Amino acid sequence: MDLATLVGPIGAIVALAAAVITGGSASKFLNTASLLIVIVGTLLVVLMKFNLGQFLGATGVAKRASFKKLVIHRN
C-alpha cells in the first residue's frame, strides 16, 4: 500500500475531529445538502468525463490502490 493512500484519509479524519473538538458541536460540520452537492456532484462530473464502464471500473482501481503492496525497483 502506498503511504499517501493511508495518510490522506487518516489525516482528513484527524483534521475533521480536531475541528469538531475545537469548534464545538459535530452538527455544525454536517450539512445534508452540502454533502449531496459535493459527493453526488463529484460523481456526476466524473461520469461526464468517463464512460460508464470506466466509471464503474474505478472501484477496482481504488481497491488495488488501497490494498496492493507497493513495489519499488531500484537500480
C-alpha positions in Angstrom: 0.0 0.0 0.0 1.2 3.5 -0.8 1.9 5.6 2.2 -0.1 8.5 0.8 -3.1 6.3 0.3 -3.1 5.6 4.1 -2.0 9.1 5.3 -4.6 11.0 3.2 -7.8 9.6 4.7 -6.4 9.3 8.2 -5.2 12.9 8.1 -8.6 14.1 6.8 -10.4 12.3 9.7 -7.9 13.8 12.3 -8.4 17.3 10.8 -12.2 16.9 11.0 -12.0 15.6 14.5 -9.8 18.5 15.6 -12.2 21.0 14.0 -15.1 19.4 15.9 -13.2 19.3 19.2 -12.1 22.9 19.0 -15.3 24.3 17.4 -18.0 22.6 19.4 -20.8 20.5 18.0 -20.3 18.0 15.2 -23.7 19.1 13.7 -22.0 22.3 12.6 -19.9 20.3 10.3 -22.5 18.1 8.8 -25.0 19.5 6.3 -27.0 17.1 4.2 -27.5 19.5 1.3 -23.8 20.3 1.2 -22.8 16.6 1.3 -25.2 15.8 -1.5 -23.8 18.6 -3.7 -20.2 17.6 -3.1 -20.5 13.8 -3.2 -23.2 13.3 -5.8 -22.0 16.3 -7.8 -18.4 14.9 -7.9 -19.7 11.5 -9.0 -21.8 13.0 -11.8 -19.0 15.3 -13.1 -16.7 12.2 -13.2 -19.4 10.3 -15.1 -19.5 13.2 -17.6 -15.8 12.7 -18.3 -15.6 8.9 -18.5 -17.8 6.3 -20.0 -19.9 4.0 -17.7 -17.5 1.1 -17.9 -14.6 3.2 -16.8 -16.7 4.8 -14.1 -17.8 1.5 -12.7 -14.3 0.1 -13.0 -12.9 2.8 -10.8 -13.9 0.9 -7.7 -11.5 -1.9 -8.7 -8.7 0.7 -9.3 -9.4 2.3 -5.9 -9.3 -1.2 -4.2 -6.0 -2.0 -5.9 -4.5 1.4 -4.9 -5.6 0.8 -1.3 -4.7 -2.8 -0.7 -1.9 -3.8 -3.1 1.7 -3.7 -1.9 3.9 -1.0 -3.5 6.9 -2.5 -5.3 9.9 -0.2 -5.7 12.5 -1.2 -8.3 15.9 0.3 -7.6 18.9 0.1 -10.0 
